[in-house]
Amino acid sequence: ESGCADPVATPQAFMARARDLGAKVEEGVAVTAIRTGDGRIQGVDTSAGPIDAPVVVLATGPWSVPLARTAGVTFDIRNQRAQLALVMRPRGAEGTGAEGT
């Protein structure tokens, strides 16, 4: 199965819901390392200083690999180029003979 998501609205919606659930979201701050101690995540180091956090969500796509390494975690993500086309029927096009095409 495939689908698509608005590249601006989707992360904004995720951040809004995370805030609703009590998460602290920092925009415009680079995470430089994931801090660990005693075999657990302790937080992150950022361009604005350290942030303590018992849970860290690593959702940086292909940039996840080098960031995960800072916590001693290794895995492989490979970028793959794909060509996609999203075609949407204009509003009011129903009943114009375009059904099923």
C-alpha angles and dihedrals in degrees: 000000000000138000143161138237133200104257093216104035096044099061090039090055091047091050092048092051092046089053090049088056093050103266121144110229120194117195124197093023121116119221107221101178144359110237120220135181135170088010094301139098110265100178140279138291112228140181086259095049136274123326120199113220132159089207127041123185111211105202104148101120113215090001089064094084099065092038092050089051089064086066093045094256120132129190137141128252119173125194115230124192116228132174115223134178124197113200120185125188111238118247111271094027093113112113094023096111092263094109114122094017 
